[in-house]
Amino acid sequence: MAQPDYALLKKGGFMRQKQKDYFSLRLAVTGGNLTAAQLSVIAETAKRYGRGAVHMTARQGVEIPFIHLKDIADVKAALAAGGVAPGVCGPRVRTVTACQGSAVCPGGCIETAALARELHERYFGRELPHKFKFGITGCQNNCLKAEENDFGIKGGLLVEWQAERCIHCGLCEKVCRSRALEERGGSIVLEPSACNFCGRCVKACPTDAWKATPGYMVSLGGLFGNQIRAGKPFVPFITDKVRLMRVADKTLDFFTEHGRPGERFRFTAERAGWETLIKKLEEVILCQN
């Protein structure tokens, strides 16, 4: 009997267990979202081919343990028929995680599910020197802990005071945790360097006196494993999704160009120099189009 290609199986989401010829199958879950129909298919597959249970991973993933080697082809076919695909492991772009965002959460500043799908379609499974993780959180509450990811995205609101709508109730100044607002001579003055784009002033205002433009705060090089590092916020606030994607493109291009096999993105940036990465990103950040 031919020896299984374990590297190929791992690439397709089948991770070897300590039990001989058994695998834990990681499924593709984008932004933490699965339909009820997909959940039914996963449950039925776990019952039929596993031991009737699944494992929920720390990154919004679902794994079916105790899949036997002889059943792998049947498992893939059963899942595919129900619209469920295997995930990936190894040195490539992993599952894109996301909170529920503005579609569901009152605190959300951006629509996270659609962004997660776009990132998934654009990058999921891309071959790289090491694993690479995208994480999206909808606001400053940071439920998804954006800075733990290689490429973290945090939603925010770029705000602008509209004097003609303001009744000077003082609510915006009261709810601003970063003390970026102050009433001076009949005007509400915003200190840009203090604003953290949380949007609490917008949500509290009873007269819509704050114009809000949704956008993204990017952090790069986060790690939360054998070594822990917070992602660095080199990129200015981005209000254009096209530009956000170009920043992601440049970041992955940098990793492909400078990374060594088995080296996480953070350590590639430190070895090659953060200034080298920043210079590459400036091509996008400073571009007017």
N, C-alpha and C positions, 0 to 999 in steps of 0.2 A: 504494500500500500504506500502510495506517494506521501511524503512528508508535507503537511499543510504549510502554506506560505503565511506564517504568522504575522509578518510585517504587513502584508497586503490585507489580512483580516483586521488587524488593528487599525489600519488606515480607513477601513470601512466601518469602524465602530465596534468590532468584536474584540473585546479585551480578554486575554487569557485569565482564567481563575486558577487558584491553587489546586483545585480538583482537576485531575487529568481529563483532557478533551472537553472541558466545559468552558463556556465563555459568558461574560456579562456584556450584553448588547446595549450600547449607548445610542439613543434615538436623537434625531434632529428635532430640536424644539427652538423656535425662533421667538425671542422676546418673552419667553415664559408662557406662550399661548398655545393651547391645544383645543380642538373642538370636542364636543361630547362624543361625536361619532369616532374621532380618532382615539379618544380614551377607551371606548368600547372595544376597538380593534386591539389596542395595546393589552387590555385586560384579558381578552380572549386568547391572544397569543401567549401571554404569560401563563395562563392556565393550561393551554394545550402543549406548549413546548418547554416551559420553565417549571417553576414550582408554585405557581399561582400568586406570585408577589412581584412587585417592582421596587426599585430603589430610587428615591428622589435625591439628586445630587445637590451640592451647594451652589451650582451655577444654573439652576432652573432646568436641569436635565432630567431625563427619565431613563433608567437602565433596567433591562430585563435580565436578571442573572439566571444561571444554570441552563443556558442554551447548549445543547450537545452539538459537537462537531458535525455529526451526521444530519442534523436538522437545519443547518444554516441556510441552505438554499430554500427550503420550505418556509422558514421564518421570514426571509426577505420577501418571498412571494406573497405570503399572507399579509404582511404589513403594507406592501405596495398596493395591494388590492383595496386597502382601507385608507389610502392616502397618507401613510406614515413611512418615513424614510429613515435609514440608519444615519447616525451622526458620524463624526470623525474623531480620531485621536492622532497623536503624534505631531510632527513639526509642520503645522498648518493653521490657518485661521479657524478658531473653534466657534462654538455656539455663541451667538449674539444675545446677551441678556438685556432685559429692560424691565422697568417698573410699569405700572398701568398708565401713567402719564395723564395728560389733560383730558383724555376721553372719558376717564372714570374718576380720577382723584381731584378733589377741590384744590389741592395745592399745586397741581401740575401746571407747568408753564409751556410744555411742548407735547406734541402727539408722539408718543414713543413707539407704539406698535408698528406704525407705518415706516418709521425710520429704521427700526430693527429689521423689518423685511427688506428694505432697500440695501442695508449693509450686508445682510445675509446673501441676497441675490448677487451682489457685487463681489463679495470677498470670501464667502464661506468655502472652506476646503482649500483655499489657495496655499500652495507649497511655499514654505519659508524655512529659515535656518532652525527655528524652534517654534513651539506653539505661540499663538498670538490671540489675545482676548479683547473683544470689544464689549463695553458695558455702558448702558444708557440709563440715566436717572432723570426724572422729569423736573426736579426743582432742587432748591438748596437743602431740603430735608434729606436728600442723598440716600434714599432707601436702598439703592443699588450699589452704593459705595463706589462711585465712578473712579476714584483715585487708586483703587486696587487693580485696575485693568491696564493692560498695555496701552490701550486707547480708550480713555474714559470720556464720556459726553454727559454734561449736566445741562439741563434746560434752564433758561432764565428769560427775563423780560427786560428789554431796553426801554426805559420810561422817559416820558417827556410831559412836563406840566402844561396844562391848558388853562390859562388864567380865566378865560371867559366862562368856564364851567364850574370853577371853584367857589365854594361857599365858606371857605376858611373854618371848617369844623375842627381841624386839628387832628383828625383821625390818622392821616397818612404819617404825620410826624410821630404820632404816638406808637404806631405799629412797626416803625422802621427800627429793626434791631441793630443795624449797623450805624445808626445815627447819621445817615447821609442827607437828611432833610432838615431844614430849618426855615421858619417864617421870618422874613426880614422886610420891613417897610411895606407890608401888604402883599409880598410875593413869597412863594414857596421856592426856596433855593436848594437845588440838588448839587451835592458835592460828588462829582463823578468818581474820584479816587476812592471814596468810601462806599459807594453803591456796590452791592454784591449781586445785583440782578434778581433778587428773590421775588419781586413783584407783589410783595405784601401791601404796598401802597395802592396798587391798582385794584386788588381784591377788596380792600377795605373802603375805598372811596364810594360814597353814596351817589355821586353825580357824574361819574365817569370823567373826572378832571385829569386823569392820567392816561395819556396815549401809550399803548404798549406794543412793542415789536418783539415777537418771540425770537429766541436765538440760542446759541450753543456755547458752552464753555468747555474747552478741551484740555485734558490732562494726559501726559505722555509718560510711559515707563513705569507704571505701577506694578507692584509685585505683592503677592500675599501667600507665600509658600514657605520653602526652606529659608528664604530670605525675604524680609519685608521692607518695601520701599513705597512711599507715596508718589503717585504720578505728579509730574511737574507741569504747572500751568503757563507754558511758554506762549501759547497762542492767544491773541486778543479775542474778545467777544465776537462771535460770528453770527450774522443774521441771515446769511444766504446759504441754503442747503447745498447748492452746487459747489460753493467754496469749501464747505465742510467736507464734501466728498473728495475734493482735490487735495485737501490737507491729509486726508486718510490715504489717498493714492501716493502722495509724496512720502508719507511715513513708511508705508510698506515697501516702496521702492528703495528707500534708504536702508531698511532692514535687509532686503534682498541683496543690495549692493555691498553692504559693509558687514553683515552678520556672518558669524562662523557657525558651523553645525553644532547644535547643542547649546548655543549661547542665547539667553533670553534677550529681548529687545533692549531692556534697561542697560544691560551690561555692554551690548553693542554700542549704545549711545555714549556710555561713559568711556569706552575704549577709543572709539572713533572721534569722540568729542561732541558734546552737546552743541557747540557752536557750528559744527559741520551739519548737523540736523537742522538747526535753526536757519542756517543759510539756505538750505534746500527748501524749507517751508516758506521762507520770505518770498520766494518766487510766486507763491500763491497768495500769501497774506497781503503783500504790498501791491499786488496786481489790481487794477481798477475794473477789470472785466471778469 
